Each structure stands twice: as structure tokens, then as C-alpha cells.
């Protein structure tokens, strides 16, 4: 049995701050009638993290010319897969948002980087068989 890290995006919704709407307006990438959905779980945390990336881009003094929020999750985490797909429907422009699986990220790193750290990263975050063996014992 393969077990996946649990990020269920099911935490209680946090209180909404007006700053979120102002920043979302400035980013200009959200479907206007989806704001209510973005304030609720499971999308709220993704939205708030995406807004953080947008805030960095909006602060010209920091010198960020471009940026991207990567929503990184295990490919077997169906809650995250579904939430990322749903979140994508709330965007008019996805240039600052990219869902990516841990498996694809690790494969790309292993292809383009050298060093034991890539093997250690894969073992730590994708060592499902090792985790299952521990759970079975």
C-alpha cells in the first residue's frame, strides 16, 4: 500500500482581510465571480499563497520583474490534484501559477543536477516503499 503525505487543504478557513481583494485586483488574474470560492477551503490556502507571490511582484522596490507560485504536491494526493484543477478555473491568466508534482520536480532535478542531495530529496519525500515497510512492521 502506498501512502501519500497528507495535505488535505481542509483546515478551517481563516478570516478574510480586505488586503487580499486589493492585491487580487492588482494582480488582475482572477475570475471576478470566483472570489467567494477563493475565500473557502480547499482553495483559500492556495489563493493566499498565490497572493503572497503577487505581493512580491507588486513591490517594485524589491526588483522582482517576474515570479511564479508553484503549488507543489505528490501526484497521488487527489485532494491537491483536484484543488489545483479547480483553482485553475478561477484564473483568467495563469502566468503566475503552476501546479507541479513532487515526482516531476525531483525527476527534473535528477536530470539536470548532480550530487547526492537529489537522491536524498527523492528518498525523503518520495520514499513510499520505505514508509510502507515501517508502517507494516
N, CA, C and O atoms as CSV, one atom per row, in Angstrom:
chain,resi,resn,atom,element,x,y,z
A,1,UNK,N,N,0.846,-1.174,0.000
A,1,UNK,CA,C,0.000,0.000,0.000
A,1,UNK,C,C,0.893,1.240,0.000
A,1,UNK,O,O,1.826,1.344,0.796
A,2,UNK,N,N,0.601,2.163,-0.887
A,2,UNK,CA,C,1.364,3.404,-0.953
A,2,UNK,C,C,0.603,4.482,-0.198
A,2,UNK,O,O,-0.595,4.669,-0.405
A,3,UNK,N,N,1.291,5.175,0.660
A,3,UNK,CA,C,0.681,6.271,1.417
A,3,UNK,C,C,1.295,7.576,0.936
A,3,UNK,O,O,2.478,7.630,0.601
A,4,UNK,N,N,0.495,8.611,0.906
A,4,UNK,CA,C,0.967,9.899,0.428
A,4,UNK,C,C,0.953,10.907,1.558
A,4,UNK,O,O,0.120,10.829,2.461
A,5,UNK,N,N,1.874,11.851,1.506
A,5,UNK,CA,C,1.863,12.885,2.540
A,5,UNK,C,C,0.502,13.578,2.530
A,5,UNK,O,O,-0.097,13.793,1.477
A,6,UNK,N,N,0.046,13.911,3.688
A,6,UNK,CA,C,-1.293,14.446,3.776
A,6,UNK,C,C,-1.290,15.961,3.814
A,6,UNK,O,O,-0.924,16.580,4.814
A,7,UNK,N,N,-1.692,16.522,2.739
A,7,UNK,CA,C,-2.031,17.940,2.680
A,7,UNK,C,C,-3.441,17.943,2.145
A,7,UNK,O,O,-3.658,17.911,0.933
A,8,UNK,N,N,-4.393,17.982,3.047
A,8,UNK,CA,C,-5.784,17.851,2.649
A,8,UNK,C,C,-6.472,19.142,2.290
A,8,UNK,O,O,-7.592,19.123,1.778
A,9,UNK,N,N,-5.822,20.276,2.549
A,9,UNK,CA,C,-6.413,21.586,2.276
A,9,UNK,C,C,-7.767,21.708,2.966
A,9,UNK,O,O,-8.686,22.354,2.461
A,10,UNK,N,N,-7.866,21.076,4.124
A,10,UNK,CA,C,-9.140,21.021,4.817
A,10,UNK,C,C,-9.126,21.776,6.139
A,10,UNK,O,O,-10.032,21.611,6.957
A,11,UNK,N,N,-8.108,22.603,6.355
A,11,UNK,CA,C,-8.049,23.397,7.573
A,11,UNK,C,C,-9.206,24.399,7.587
A,11,UNK,O,O,-9.745,24.757,6.540
A,12,UNK,N,N,-9.564,24.829,8.753
A,12,UNK,CA,C,-10.627,25.825,8.871
A,12,UNK,C,C,-10.242,27.094,8.121
A,12,UNK,O,O,-9.090,27.527,8.156
A,13,UNK,N,N,-11.212,27.675,7.450
A,13,UNK,CA,C,-10.959,28.911,6.717
A,13,UNK,C,C,-10.562,30.014,7.686
A,13,UNK,O,O,-11.131,30.137,8.771
A,14,UNK,N,N,-9.589,30.808,7.286
A,14,UNK,CA,C,-9.141,31.943,8.096
A,14,UNK,C,C,-10.015,33.154,7.801
A,14,UNK,O,O,-10.756,33.181,6.819
A,15,UNK,N,N,-9.916,34.148,8.664
A,15,UNK,CA,C,-10.688,35.362,8.421
A,15,UNK,C,C,-10.146,36.071,7.182
A,15,UNK,O,O,-8.950,36.043,6.891
A,16,UNK,N,N,-11.055,36.694,6.477
A,16,UNK,CA,C,-10.694,37.390,5.239
A,16,UNK,C,C,-10.264,38.815,5.550
A,16,UNK,O,O,-10.840,39.480,6.411
A,17,UNK,N,N,-9.257,39.264,4.848
A,17,UNK,CA,C,-8.778,40.639,5.004
A,17,UNK,C,C,-8.968,41.379,3.683
A,17,UNK,O,O,-8.754,40.815,2.610
A,18,UNK,N,N,-9.367,42.627,3.768
A,18,UNK,CA,C,-9.585,43.429,2.575
A,18,UNK,C,C,-8.356,43.536,1.685
A,18,UNK,O,O,-8.464,43.713,0.472
A,19,UNK,N,N,-7.201,43.429,2.297
A,19,UNK,CA,C,-5.938,43.482,1.533
A,19,UNK,C,C,-5.883,42.384,0.469
A,19,UNK,O,O,-5.290,42.574,-0.593
A,20,UNK,N,N,-6.500,41.240,0.757
A,20,UNK,CA,C,-6.494,40.142,-0.212
A,20,UNK,C,C,-7.200,40.552,-1.502
A,20,UNK,O,O,-6.710,40.284,-2.599
A,21,UNK,N,N,-8.350,41.199,-1.362
A,21,UNK,CA,C,-9.091,41.632,-2.546
A,21,UNK,C,C,-8.333,42.699,-3.313
A,21,UNK,O,O,-8.291,42.674,-4.543
A,22,UNK,N,N,-7.734,43.638,-2.592
A,22,UNK,CA,C,-6.966,44.695,-3.257
A,22,UNK,C,C,-5.800,44.096,-4.042
A,22,UNK,O,O,-5.538,44.500,-5.175
A,23,UNK,N,N,-5.115,43.150,-3.450
A,23,UNK,CA,C,-3.991,42.507,-4.121
A,23,UNK,C,C,-4.471,41.669,-5.301
A,23,UNK,O,O,-3.845,41.671,-6.362
A,24,UNK,N,N,-5.581,40.951,-5.118
A,24,UNK,CA,C,-6.139,40.158,-6.221
A,24,UNK,C,C,-6.512,41.066,-7.386
A,24,UNK,O,O,-6.283,40.715,-8.544
A,25,UNK,N,N,-7.091,42.241,-7.086
A,25,UNK,CA,C,-7.420,43.202,-8.142
A,25,UNK,C,C,-6.161,43.663,-8.861
A,25,UNK,O,O,-6.136,43.747,-10.088
A,26,UNK,N,N,-5.129,43.957,-8.106
A,26,UNK,CA,C,-3.871,44.430,-8.699
A,26,UNK,C,C,-3.225,43.353,-9.568
A,26,UNK,O,O,-2.634,43.660,-10.603
A,27,UNK,N,N,-3.338,42.092,-9.148
A,27,UNK,CA,C,-2.758,41.007,-9.937
A,27,UNK,C,C,-3.496,40.819,-11.255
A,27,UNK,O,O,-2.886,40.460,-12.262
A,28,UNK,N,N,-4.800,41.057,-11.256
A,28,UNK,CA,C,-5.588,41.005,-12.483
A,28,UNK,C,C,-5.677,39.630,-13.140
A,28,UNK,O,O,-5.845,39.539,-14.356
A,29,UNK,N,N,-5.568,38.572,-12.363
A,29,UNK,CA,C,-5.573,37.233,-12.966
A,29,UNK,C,C,-6.697,36.344,-12.451
A,29,UNK,O,O,-6.714,35.145,-12.729
A,30,UNK,N,N,-7.629,36.914,-11.709
A,30,UNK,CA,C,-8.693,36.113,-11.113
A,30,UNK,C,C,-10.048,36.399,-11.757
A,30,UNK,O,O,-10.367,37.547,-12.065
A,31,UNK,N,N,-10.837,35.354,-11.955
A,31,UNK,CA,C,-12.197,35.491,-12.459
A,31,UNK,C,C,-13.004,36.198,-11.371
A,31,UNK,O,O,-13.072,35.736,-10.232
A,32,UNK,N,N,-13.605,37.311,-11.736
A,32,UNK,CA,C,-14.272,38.167,-10.751
A,32,UNK,C,C,-15.332,37.439,-9.924
A,32,UNK,O,O,-15.403,37.643,-8.712
A,33,UNK,N,N,-16.143,36.608,-10.542
A,33,UNK,CA,C,-17.223,35.971,-9.783
A,33,UNK,C,C,-16.772,34.714,-9.035
A,33,UNK,O,O,-17.609,33.961,-8.537
A,34,UNK,N,N,-15.472,34.480,-8.951
A,34,UNK,CA,C,-14.947,33.328,-8.207
A,34,UNK,C,C,-14.361,33.713,-6.849
A,34,UNK,O,O,-13.840,32.852,-6.141
A,35,UNK,N,N,-14.439,34.979,-6.479
A,35,UNK,CA,C,-13.848,35.420,-5.211
A,35,UNK,C,C,-14.406,34.668,-4.014
A,35,UNK,O,O,-13.656,34.327,-3.099
A,36,UNK,N,N,-15.689,34.406,-4.002
A,36,UNK,CA,C,-16.278,33.686,-2.872
A,36,UNK,C,C,-15.672,32.291,-2.758
A,36,UNK,O,O,-15.378,31.837,-1.652
A,37,UNK,N,N,-15.482,31.609,-3.878
A,37,UNK,CA,C,-14.877,30.264,-3.862
A,37,UNK,C,C,-13.433,30.329,-3.386
A,37,UNK,O,O,-12.970,29.426,-2.688
A,38,UNK,N,N,-12.723,31.379,-3.753
A,38,UNK,CA,C,-11.323,31.517,-3.362
A,38,UNK,C,C,-11.164,31.756,-1.861
A,38,UNK,O,O,-10.103,31.496,-1.295
A,39,UNK,N,N,-12.202,32.243,-1.233
A,39,UNK,CA,C,-12.157,32.516,0.213
A,39,UNK,C,C,-12.484,31.286,1.054
A,39,UNK,O,O,-12.383,31.331,2.280
A,40,UNK,N,N,-12.870,30.205,0.417
A,40,UNK,CA,C,-13.295,28.995,1.119
A,40,UNK,C,C,-12.284,27.871,0.919
A,40,UNK,O,O,-11.496,27.889,-0.027
A,41,UNK,N,N,-12.316,26.884,1.830
A,41,UNK,CA,C,-11.495,25.719,1.618
A,41,UNK,C,C,-12.108,24.897,0.488
A,41,UNK,O,O,-13.333,24.906,0.361
A,42,UNK,N,N,-11.383,24.224,-0.298
A,42,UNK,CA,C,-9.955,23.966,-0.224
A,42,UNK,C,C,-9.091,24.991,-0.950
A,42,UNK,O,O,-7.868,24.854,-0.971
A,43,UNK,N,N,-9.706,26.021,-1.550
A,43,UNK,CA,C,-8.927,26.954,-2.374
A,43,UNK,C,C,-8.256,28.071,-1.594
A,43,UNK,O,O,-7.293,28.665,-2.078
A,44,UNK,N,N,-8.745,28.367,-0.399
A,44,UNK,CA,C,-8.273,29.545,0.323
A,44,UNK,C,C,-6.761,29.569,0.514
A,44,UNK,O,O,-6.132,30.597,0.264
A,45,UNK,N,N,-6.167,28.471,0.947
A,45,UNK,CA,C,-4.727,28.491,1.207
A,45,UNK,C,C,-3.930,28.653,-0.081
A,45,UNK,O,O,-2.917,29.351,-0.106
A,46,UNK,N,N,-4.385,28.012,-1.141
A,46,UNK,CA,C,-3.714,28.170,-2.433
A,46,UNK,C,C,-3.786,29.636,-2.847
A,46,UNK,O,O,-2.784,30.207,-3.276
A,47,UNK,N,N,-4.955,30.245,-2.722
A,47,UNK,CA,C,-5.146,31.640,-3.095
A,47,UNK,C,C,-4.249,32.563,-2.284
A,47,UNK,O,O,-3.603,33.453,-2.836
A,48,UNK,N,N,-4.212,32.350,-0.974
A,48,UNK,CA,C,-3.400,33.218,-0.128
A,48,UNK,C,C,-1.910,33.076,-0.454
A,48,UNK,O,O,-1.181,34.068,-0.453
A,49,UNK,N,N,-1.464,31.874,-0.726
A,49,UNK,CA,C,-0.061,31.689,-1.120
A,49,UNK,C,C,0.222,32.354,-2.472
A,49,UNK,O,O,1.276,32.961,-2.664
A,50,UNK,N,N,-0.718,32.233,-3.398
A,50,UNK,CA,C,-0.578,32.881,-4.705
A,50,UNK,C,C,-0.552,34.402,-4.543
A,50,UNK,O,O,0.221,35.086,-5.214
A,51,UNK,N,N,-1.394,34.929,-3.653
A,51,UNK,CA,C,-1.385,36.368,-3.387
A,51,UNK,C,C,-0.039,36.823,-2.827
A,51,UNK,O,O,0.415,37.928,-3.123
A,52,UNK,N,N,0.591,35.989,-2.030
A,52,UNK,CA,C,1.911,36.328,-1.492
A,52,UNK,C,C,2.912,36.506,-2.634
A,52,UNK,O,O,3.697,37.454,-2.636
A,53,UNK,N,N,2.878,35.600,-3.595
A,53,UNK,CA,C,3.751,35.751,-4.769
A,53,UNK,C,C,3.413,37.038,-5.518
A,53,UNK,O,O,4.302,37.748,-5.989
A,54,UNK,N,N,2.113,37.329,-5.623
A,54,UNK,CA,C,1.688,38.566,-6.284
A,54,UNK,C,C,2.149,39.802,-5.539
A,54,UNK,O,O,2.501,40.805,-6.160
A,55,UNK,N,N,2.152,39.744,-4.210
A,55,UNK,CA,C,2.610,40.886,-3.410
A,55,UNK,C,C,4.091,41.155,-3.658
A,55,UNK,O,O,4.522,42.307,-3.706
A,56,UNK,N,N,4.853,40.099,-3.813
A,56,UNK,CA,C,6.280,40.280,-4.101
A,56,UNK,C,C,6.463,40.968,-5.450
A,56,UNK,O,O,7.317,41.843,-5.592
A,57,UNK,N,N,5.668,40.578,-6.432
A,57,UNK,CA,C,5.768,41.192,-7.755
A,57,UNK,C,C,5.277,42.636,-7.737
A,57,UNK,O,O,5.799,43.480,-8.465
A,58,UNK,N,N,4.287,42.916,-6.916
A,58,UNK,CA,C,3.717,44.266,-6.857
A,58,UNK,C,C,4.655,45.266,-6.201
A,58,UNK,O,O,4.540,46.470,-6.430
A,59,UNK,N,N,5.576,44.780,-5.392
A,59,UNK,CA,C,6.509,45.665,-4.708
A,59,UNK,C,C,7.717,45.930,-5.614
A,59,UNK,O,O,8.730,45.236,-5.534
A,60,UNK,N,N,7.593,46.931,-6.463
A,60,UNK,CA,C,8.640,47.236,-7.440
A,60,UNK,C,C,9.978,47.545,-6.777
A,60,UNK,O,O,11.028,47.347,-7.387
A,61,UNK,N,N,9.953,48.020,-5.551
A,61,UNK,CA,C,11.196,48.350,-4.852
A,61,UNK,C,C,12.074,47.122,-4.639
A,61,UNK,O,O,13.294,47.237,-4.522
A,62,UNK,N,N,11.447,45.940,-4.589
A,62,UNK,CA,C,12.212,44.712,-4.404
A,62,UNK,C,C,12.890,44.249,-5.686
A,62,UNK,O,O,13.777,43.397,-5.645
A,63,UNK,N,N,12.482,44.801,-6.818
A,63,UNK,CA,C,13.133,44.484,-8.085
A,63,UNK,C,C,12.695,43.195,-8.749
A,63,UNK,O,O,13.369,42.724,-9.665
A,64,UNK,N,N,11.591,42.611,-8.320
A,64,UNK,CA,C,11.119,41.386,-8.954
A,64,UNK,C,C,10.433,41.734,-10.265
A,64,UNK,O,O,9.414,42.426,-10.263
A,65,UNK,N,N,10.967,41.273,-11.373
A,65,UNK,CA,C,10.363,41.529,-12.684
A,65,UNK,C,C,9.355,40.445,-13.054
A,65,UNK,O,O,8.408,40.701,-13.798
A,66,UNK,N,N,9.554,39.261,-12.545
A,66,UNK,CA,C,8.631,38.166,-12.817
A,66,UNK,C,C,8.660,37.195,-11.642
A,66,UNK,O,O,9.587,37.196,-10.832
A,67,UNK,N,N,7.645,36.386,-11.573
A,67,UNK,CA,C,7.574,35.417,-10.492
A,67,UNK,C,C,6.470,34.423,-10.743
A,67,UNK,O,O,5.610,34.627,-11.599
A,68,UNK,N,N,6.503,33.350,-9.992
A,68,UNK,CA,C,5.576,32.260,-10.188
A,68,UNK,C,C,5.349,31.559,-8.853
A,68,UNK,O,O,6.297,31.275,-8.121
A,69,UNK,N,N,4.093,31.285,-8.548
A,69,UNK,CA,C,3.766,30.474,-7.382
A,69,UNK,C,C,3.599,29.043,-7.863
A,69,UNK,O,O,2.729,28.755,-8.685
A,70,UNK,N,N,4.427,28.154,-7.352
A,70,UNK,CA,C,4.341,26.743,-7.701
A,70,UNK,C,C,3.636,26.013,-6.570
A,70,UNK,O,O,4.094,26.022,-5.428
A,71,UNK,N,N,2.529,25.387,-6.898
A,71,UNK,CA,C,1.769,24.569,-5.950
A,71,UNK,C,C,2.302,23.151,-6.089
A,71,UNK,O,O,1.936,22.421,-7.011
A,72,UNK,N,N,3.161,22.778,-5.172
A,72,UNK,CA,C,3.885,21.506,-5.230
A,72,UNK,C,C,3.183,20.463,-4.376
A,72,UNK,O,O,2.894,20.700,-3.203
A,73,UNK,N,N,2.912,19.306,-4.970
A,73,UNK,CA,C,2.192,18.250,-4.257
A,73,UNK,C,C,2.554,16.893,-4.838
A,73,UNK,O,O,3.035,16.795,-5.967
A,74,UNK,N,N,2.321,15.857,-4.061
A,74,UNK,CA,C,2.524,14.492,-4.551
A,74,UNK,C,C,1.440,14.172,-5.578
A,74,UNK,O,O,0.284,14.564,-5.419
A,75,UNK,N,N,1.826,13.458,-6.625
A,75,UNK,CA,C,0.846,13.184,-7.686
A,75,UNK,C,C,-0.320,12.327,-7.193
A,75,UNK,O,O,-1.412,12.396,-7.757
A,76,UNK,N,N,-0.112,11.535,-6.169
A,76,UNK,CA,C,-1.178,10.702,-5.634
A,76,UNK,C,C,-2.079,11.401,-4.635
A,76,UNK,O,O,-3.029,10.797,-4.136
A,77,UNK,N,N,-1.801,12.658,-4.332
A,77,UNK,CA,C,-2.640,13.398,-3.392
A,77,UNK,C,C,-3.826,13.964,-4.177
A,77,UNK,O,O,-3.763,15.070,-4.714
A,78,UNK,N,N,-4.893,13.190,-4.230
A,78,UNK,CA,C,-6.031,13.564,-5.065
A,78,UNK,C,C,-6.695,14.862,-4.615
A,78,UNK,O,O,-7.239,15.593,-5.442
A,79,UNK,N,N,-6.659,15.155,-3.328
A,79,UNK,CA,C,-7.245,16.425,-2.873
A,79,UNK,C,C,-6.492,17.612,-3.482
A,79,UNK,O,O,-7.104,18.585,-3.923
A,80,UNK,N,N,-5.179,17.522,-3.499
A,80,UNK,CA,C,-4.387,18.611,-4.075
A,80,UNK,C,C,-4.547,18.676,-5.590
A,80,UNK,O,O,-4.638,19.766,-6.156
A,81,UNK,N,N,-4.582,17.529,-6.246
A,81,UNK,CA,C,-4.778,17.497,-7.698
A,81,UNK,C,C,-6.104,18.169,-8.048
A,81,UNK,O,O,-6.162,19.017,-8.938
A,82,UNK,N,N,-7.167,17.785,-7.343
A,82,UNK,CA,C,-8.491,18.353,-7.611
A,82,UNK,C,C,-8.552,19.835,-7.279
A,82,UNK,O,O,-9.140,20.617,-8.026
A,83,UNK,N,N,-7.949,20.225,-6.160
A,83,UNK,CA,C,-7.971,21.640,-5.765
A,83,UNK,C,C,-7.192,22.491,-6.769
A,83,UNK,O,O,-7.625,23.592,-7.111
A,84,UNK,N,N,-6.055,21.996,-7.241
A,84,UNK,CA,C,-5.267,22.750,-8.226
A,84,UNK,C,C,-6.055,22.920,-9.526
A,84,UNK,O,O,-6.032,23.989,-10.137
A,85,UNK,N,N,-6.746,21.869,-9.940
A,85,UNK,CA,C,-7.562,21.963,-11.156
A,85,UNK,C,C,-8.692,22.964,-10.956
A,85,UNK,O,O,-8.966,23.780,-11.836
A,86,UNK,N,N,-9.341,22.903,-9.811
A,86,UNK,CA,C,-10.427,23.845,-9.512
A,86,UNK,C,C,-9.889,25.274,-9.428
A,86,UNK,O,O,-10.521,26.209,-9.919
A,87,UNK,N,N,-8.730,25.438,-8.811
A,87,UNK,CA,C,-8.129,26.759,-8.693
A,87,UNK,C,C,-7.851,27.337,-10.084
A,87,UNK,O,O,-8.059,28.526,-10.322
A,88,UNK,N,N,-7.390,26.499,-10.979
A,88,UNK,CA,C,-7.112,26.951,-12.343
A,88,UNK,C,C,-8.323,27.543,-13.030
A,88,UNK,O,O,-8.189,28.432,-13.871
A,89,UNK,N,N,-9.517,27.055,-12.678
A,89,UNK,CA,C,-10.732,27.599,-13.286
A,89,UNK,C,C,-11.080,28.978,-12.740
A,89,UNK,O,O,-11.943,29.664,-13.289
A,90,UNK,N,N,-10.423,29.385,-11.674
A,90,UNK,CA,C,-10.653,30.706,-11.067
A,90,UNK,C,C,-9.707,31.757,-11.632
A,90,UNK,O,O,-9.745,32.915,-11.217
A,91,UNK,N,N,-8.869,31.363,-12.567
A,91,UNK,CA,C,-7.864,32.267,-13.126
A,91,UNK,C,C,-8.203,32.669,-14.552
A,91,UNK,O,O,-8.650,31.849,-15.353
A,92,UNK,N,N,-7.985,33.935,-14.857
A,92,UNK,CA,C,-8.090,34.404,-16.236
A,92,UNK,C,C,-6.721,34.373,-16.899
A,92,UNK,O,O,-6.610,34.427,-18.123
A,93,UNK,N,N,-5.680,34.285,-16.076
A,93,UNK,CA,C,-4.301,34.296,-16.552
A,93,UNK,C,C,-3.485,33.473,-15.564
A,93,UNK,O,O,-3.418,33.805,-14.381
A,94,UNK,N,N,-2.871,32.413,-16.041
A,94,UNK,CA,C,-2.135,31.509,-15.153
A,94,UNK,C,C,-0.622,31.704,-15.215
A,94,UNK,O,O,0.128,30.796,-14.857
A,95,UNK,N,N,-0.167,32.864,-15.661
A,95,UNK,CA,C,1.285,33.078,-15.761
A,95,UNK,C,C,1.996,33.080,-14.420
A,95,UNK,O,O,3.209,32.873,-14.370
A,96,UNK,N,N,1.273,33.307,-13.334
A,96,UNK,CA,C,1.926,33.331,-12.019
A,96,UNK,C,C,1.539,32.136,-11.154
A,96,UNK,O,O,1.787,32.138,-9.948
A,97,UNK,N,N,0.933,31.116,-11.762
A,97,UNK,CA,C,0.519,29.925,-11.013
A,97,UNK,C,C,0.844,28.670,-11.807
A,97,UNK,O,O,0.544,28.573,-12.997
A,98,UNK,N,N,1.466,27.705,-11.123
A,98,UNK,CA,C,1.762,26.429,-11.778
A,98,UNK,C,C,1.670,25.294,-10.768
A,98,UNK,O,O,2.455,25.242,-9.821
A,99,UNK,N,N,0.715,24.383,-10.960
A,99,UNK,CA,C,0.720,23.180,-10.131
A,99,UNK,C,C,1.803,22.241,-10.655
A,99,UNK,O,O,1.994,22.111,-11.864
A,100,UNK,N,N,2.501,21.597,-9.741
A,100,UNK,CA,C,3.598,20.708,-10.131
A,100,UNK,C,C,3.684,19.570,-9.129
A,100,UNK,O,O,3.547,19.783,-7.924
A,101,UNK,N,N,3.907,18.376,-9.622
A,101,UNK,CA,C,4.031,17.251,-8.699
A,101,UNK,C,C,5.473,17.142,-8.207
A,101,UNK,O,O,6.422,17.516,-8.896
A,102,UNK,N,N,5.594,16.623,-7.004
A,102,UNK,CA,C,6.918,16.342,-6.444
A,102,UNK,C,C,7.691,15.399,-7.356
A,102,UNK,O,O,8.899,15.551,-7.536
A,103,UNK,N,N,6.993,14.432,-7.928
A,103,UNK,CA,C,7.633,13.447,-8.793
A,103,UNK,C,C,8.269,14.113,-10.013
A,103,UNK,O,O,9.402,13.797,-10.374
A,104,UNK,N,N,7.545,15.029,-10.642
A,104,UNK,CA,C,8.100,15.739,-11.817
A,104,UNK,C,C,9.251,16.646,-11.411
A,104,UNK,O,O,10.252,16.736,-12.122
A,105,UNK,N,N,9.117,17.314,-10.281
A,105,UNK,CA,C,10.191,18.200,-9.837
A,105,UNK,C,C,11.460,17.410,-9.551
A,105,UNK,O,O,12.545,17.794,-9.988
A,106,UNK,N,N,11.329,16.316,-8.825
A,106,UNK,CA,C,12.501,15.514,-8.489
A,106,UNK,C,C,13.124,14.933,-9.751
A,106,UNK,O,O,14.348,14.907,-9.876
A,107,UNK,N,N,12.306,14.468,-10.685
A,107,UNK,CA,C,12.840,13.923,-11.944
A,107,UNK,C,C,13.630,14.985,-12.704
A,107,UNK,O,O,14.697,14.697,-13.246
A,108,UNK,N,N,13.114,16.206,-12.745
A,108,UNK,CA,C,13.825,17.290,-13.432
A,108,UNK,C,C,15.137,17.624,-12.718
A,108,UNK,O,O,16.165,17.839,-13.360
A,109,UNK,N,N,15.092,17.665,-11.411
A,109,UNK,CA,C,16.317,17.945,-10.655
A,109,UNK,C,C,17.359,16.856,-10.887
A,109,UNK,O,O,18.537,17.151,-11.090
A,110,UNK,N,N,16.928,15.611,-10.857
A,110,UNK,CA,C,17.866,14.498,-11.049
A,110,UNK,C,C,18.471,14.530,-12.452
A,110,UNK,O,O,19.608,14.105,-12.654
A,111,UNK,N,N,17.709,15.033,-13.410
A,111,UNK,CA,C,18.179,15.101,-14.794
A,111,UNK,C,C,19.206,16.217,-14.989
A,111,UNK,O,O,20.136,16.074,-15.782
A,112,UNK,N,N,19.040,17.305,-14.280
A,112,UNK,CA,C,19.854,18.497,-14.531
A,112,UNK,C,C,20.808,18.867,-13.405
A,112,UNK,O,O,21.590,19.808,-13.548
A,113,UNK,N,N,20.762,18.159,-12.309
A,113,UNK,CA,C,21.639,18.487,-11.179
A,113,UNK,C,C,22.425,17.244,-10.773
A,113,UNK,O,O,22.002,16.110,-10.995
A,114,UNK,N,N,23.547,17.494,-10.188
A,114,UNK,CA,C,24.356,16.386,-9.701
A,114,UNK,C,C,24.467,16.490,-8.186
A,114,UNK,O,O,24.180,17.527,-7.587
A,115,UNK,N,N,24.878,15.425,-7.612
A,115,UNK,CA,C,25.081,15.432,-6.172
A,115,UNK,C,C,24.115,14.520,-5.462
A,115,UNK,O,O,23.026,14.220,-5.950
A,116,UNK,N,N,24.541,14.092,-4.303
A,116,UNK,CA,C,23.745,13.177,-3.501
A,116,UNK,C,C,22.460,13.825,-2.990
A,116,UNK,O,O,21.512,13.124,-2.637
A,117,UNK,N,N,22.422,15.133,-2.951
A,117,UNK,CA,C,21.252,15.800,-2.398
A,117,UNK,C,C,19.983,15.475,-3.183
A,117,UNK,O,O,18.898,15.437,-2.603
A,118,UNK,N,N,20.100,15.238,-4.509
A,118,UNK,CA,C,18.904,14.908,-5.285
A,118,UNK,C,C,18.362,13.533,-4.896
A,118,UNK,O,O,17.150,13.331,-4.827
A,119,UNK,N,N,19.267,12.598,-4.644
A,119,UNK,CA,C,18.859,11.265,-4.201
A,119,UNK,C,C,18.235,11.350,-2.809
A,119,UNK,O,O,17.227,10.699,-2.532
A,120,UNK,N,N,18.836,12.150,-1.947
A,120,UNK,CA,C,18.323,12.318,-0.591
A,120,UNK,C,C,16.939,12.988,-0.603
A,120,UNK,O,O,16.059,12.622,0.175
A,121,UNK,N,N,16.764,13.952,-1.478
A,121,UNK,CA,C,15.473,14.622,-1.609
A,121,UNK,C,C,14.404,13.628,-2.045
A,121,UNK,O,O,13.313,13.587,-1.477
A,122,UNK,N,N,14.721,12.837,-3.047
A,122,UNK,CA,C,13.767,11.839,-3.529
A,122,UNK,C,C,13.449,10.821,-2.436
A,122,UNK,O,O,12.290,10.454,-2.243
A,123,UNK,N,N,14.462,10.375,-1.732
A,123,UNK,CA,C,14.256,9.390,-0.673
A,123,UNK,C,C,13.389,9.970,0.441
A,123,UNK,O,O,12.511,9.287,0.968
A,124,UNK,N,N,13.632,11.206,0.793
A,124,UNK,CA,C,12.886,11.817,1.897
A,124,UNK,C,C,11.418,12.046,1.565
A,124,UNK,O,O,10.544,11.767,2.386
A,125,UNK,N,N,11.142,12.551,0.366
A,125,UNK,CA,C,9.777,12.945,0.046
A,125,UNK,C,C,9.011,11.951,-0.822
A,125,UNK,O,O,7.787,12.033,-0.922
A,126,UNK,N,N,9.713,11.023,-1.442
A,126,UNK,CA,C,9.042,10.071,-2.320
A,126,UNK,C,C,9.388,8.622,-1.991
A,126,UNK,O,O,9.147,7.731,-2.805
A,127,UNK,N,N,9.940,8.379,-0.829
A,127,UNK,CA,C,10.315,7.025,-0.431
A,127,UNK,C,C,9.139,6.240,0.112
A,127,UNK,O,O,9.166,5.784,1.256
A,128,UNK,N,N,8.094,6.076,-0.711
A,128,UNK,CA,C,6.848,5.462,-0.260
A,128,UNK,C,C,7.049,4.035,0.250
A,128,UNK,O,O,6.497,3.664,1.286
A,129,UNK,N,N,7.834,3.238,-0.469
A,129,UNK,CA,C,8.015,1.832,-0.074
A,129,UNK,C,C,8.669,1.743,1.297
A,129,UNK,O,O,8.316,0.884,2.105
A,130,UNK,N,N,9.606,2.615,1.553
A,130,UNK,CA,C,10.270,2.632,2.857
A,130,UNK,C,C,9.274,2.990,3.961
A,130,UNK,O,O,9.284,2.392,5.037
A,131,UNK,N,N,8.431,3.954,3.686
A,131,UNK,CA,C,7.424,4.365,4.665
A,131,UNK,C,C,6.428,3.241,4.903
A,131,UNK,O,O,6.073,2.953,6.046
A,132,UNK,N,N,5.979,2.608,3.827
A,132,UNK,CA,C,5.045,1.497,3.970
A,132,UNK,C,C,5.643,0.348,4.762
A,132,UNK,O,O,4.956,-0.275,5.572
A,133,UNK,N,N,6.924,0.063,4.533
A,133,UNK,CA,C,7.588,-1.022,5.284
A,133,UNK,C,C,7.611,-0.702,6.774
A,133,UNK,O,O,7.385,-1.586,7.600
A,134,UNK,N,N,7.878,0.540,7.120
A,134,UNK,CA,C,7.877,0.942,8.526
A,134,UNK,C,C,6.485,0.833,9.150
A,134,UNK,O,O,6.332,0.411,10.297
A,135,UNK,N,N,5.487,1.217,8.379
A,135,UNK,CA,C,4.121,1.151,8.878
A,135,UNK,C,C,3.635,-0.292,9.037
A,135,UNK,O,O,2.832,-0.600,9.917
A,136,UNK,N,N,4.136,-1.156,8.175
A,136,UNK,CA,C,3.723,-2.567,8.226
A,136,UNK,C,C,4.392,-3.335,9.353
A,136,UNK,O,O,3.893,-4.383,9.763
A,137,UNK,N,N,5.519,-2.833,9.865
A,137,UNK,CA,C,6.252,-3.580,10.900
A,137,UNK,C,C,5.684,-3.379,12.286
A,137,UNK,O,O,6.198,-3.944,13.251
